[in-house]
Amino acid sequence: LGAEIAVQTAKRHNCKFALLTDGSPSCGSTFVYNGNFDGTRRLGTGVVAKALRTEGVDVFSLQTIEDLAARLEQYNSDH
């Protein structure tokens, strides 16, 4: 349900980019924790990040925030 709400909200506001917290089973964009609460993580994408990407929203994490800044600069110069 959270992923659906995120996608609906992104569409309503014409969002092109999202900054989400990596590691979260919802928002992870490059890795997620395995769910055993032991600190083990695995490569993968959370359900919200995946849903947003499916709808064409570019997803970034704090580790890739510089890439987001560059994309925003490019986007603003194009529009």
N, C-alpha and C positions, 0 to 999 in steps of 0.2 A: 504494500500500500504506500509506503514511504517513497519508493521509486516512482510509482505512478504519480504521486503528488508533486514530486520534484520535476518530472517531465512536464506535467500540466503547467506548473508555475514557470518553468523555463520557456515553454511555448507562449504563454500569455504575455511574458515580458520580452519576447524575442531575444532570449539569451543566446549568445554564440560561444561563451566560455564559462567554465565553472572551476572554482578553486576548492578542492575537497581534501580531507585529511587521509593521507595514506595509512594503510594498516587496518582501517575499519572494514568490517565485513559489508558495510553499506557503501562506504565512500572510497575505499582503497582504489587507487588508479594503477599502481604497479605491483603492490603486494598487499596481502591480507593476513591477519593472524589466523592460525588454524582452528581456533574455537575451543581449544583445550585449556586456555588460560595458563599456559606454561611459557609464554613468550615466544613460542615457535611461530615463525611466519613462513609463508610460501608465496611464490609468484602467483599473481592473479588479480582479478578485478572485482570490486564490490558490486552489489546489485544496482545501486543508484548510479555509480559511475558507468556501468555497462549500459543501463537504460538511457542515460543522457547521451552517451556516445552513439548509440543506435539511432537516436533522433538528431544526430548531427552537431551536438554540442561538444566542443573540444574541452577535455577534462585535464586539469593540472593539479599537482600536489605542491606542498611547500618546498619540496626538493626541486621542483621545476618551475618555480615562480618567476625566475628570470626569463624562461621561455614564454611564459604567459605575458609578461611585460612587453617582450618583443612582438608577440602576436597582436597585442592590443595596439601598440604603436603602428604596426603595419595596417591593421584594420581601420584605425582612425585616419590614416593618411589616404586609404582607398575610398573612404566614405566621407 
